Amino acid sequence: MEDTLMPVLMVGMLCIGLPWLILHYVTRWKTAATLTNDDERMLGDMNELARRLEDRLDTVERLVAQENPEWQARRIDHETKDFDPENVRRLERNR
C-alpha cells in the first residue's frame, strides 16, 4: 500500500500543486505591478508641479545672483556629468 501511495501523491503534487502555486504567484505579481489611471494622472501632476517649482527656483536664484554677485547657489544640478551622490550628502549636512 505504501509503495503505491507515495508515487500517486508525488504525481498529484507535481501535476496539481506545482502549477497551482506558480499560477497563484503569477496572478499576484500581475495585479500588484500595474498603475491605475488615477496613479498615472497623479504622477503626471506631480511631475508638472516639480517642473514649475524648479522653474521658480531658477528665477529666484537668478534674481538673487543679480542683486548679490557673491551669492552662490546651494543647489546641485543632477544633470551634469560632475553629479556625485556624496555632494548631495554634503549639501544636506550644510543646511
N, C-alpha and C positions, 0 to 999 in steps of 0.2 A: 504494500500500500504506500509506504514512504517513498519507494523508488519511482512510483508513477506520479505521486502528488507534487514532488519538488519540481520536476520538469514542466508540469502543467502550470504551476504558479509562476515559474520563471518566464514562460512564454506569454502568460497573461499579463505579467508586469511589463514585458517588453512591447507587446502589441497594444496594450491599453494604457498602462500607467505612464510610460515614457512619452508617447505622443500627447497625452492629456497635459502633462507637465510642461512640455515645450510650447504647446499652443496657448496654455494659460498665461505664461510669461510673455509670449509674443503679443498677445492681445493687450496685456497690461502696458507693455512698452509702447505700443502704438497709440493707445488712448492718452497716455501721460505725456507724450512728446509733441503734442500739437498745440498750437496757439489758437485761441478763439479770435473771432473778428474784433471783439472788444479789446483783447490784449494787443492786437496789431495796431488798432486805432490809437490806443493809449501810448504805445511805443512811438508811433509817428508824432503824436502831440508832444511827447517828452523830448524827442529829437528836435522838433521845431523850436520848442521853448529853450533848449540848451543852445541852439544856434543863435537865437535872438539875444540871449543873455551874454553869449560870447561877443557878439557884435557890440552890445552896450559897454561891456568891459573894455573892449578895444578903444571905443570912443572916449571913455573916461581916462584910460591910460594916455591916450594921445593928448587930451586936453591938459592933464596934469603935467605931462612932459613938456608941453609948450610953456606953461607957467613957471616950471621949475626944471631947468636943464640938468641939474644934478640928480634928479629923481630917476631911480632905476626900477623898472617893473620887476615884481617878485613872482611873476608867473612864468612857468616853463612851457615852451611850445613843444607839444608832443609829436609834432610832425617833422621836426628837424632830425638830421642824422646824428646830432650830438645828444639826443634824448637818452637819459640814463635813469633807471628807477632810483638809484642812490641819490641823485639830485632832487628827486621828488621827496624822499625821506628827509633830506637835509632842509628843504624848504619848509616842510611840515614842522620840524623841530624849531625853526627860527620864527615861527609865528608869534 
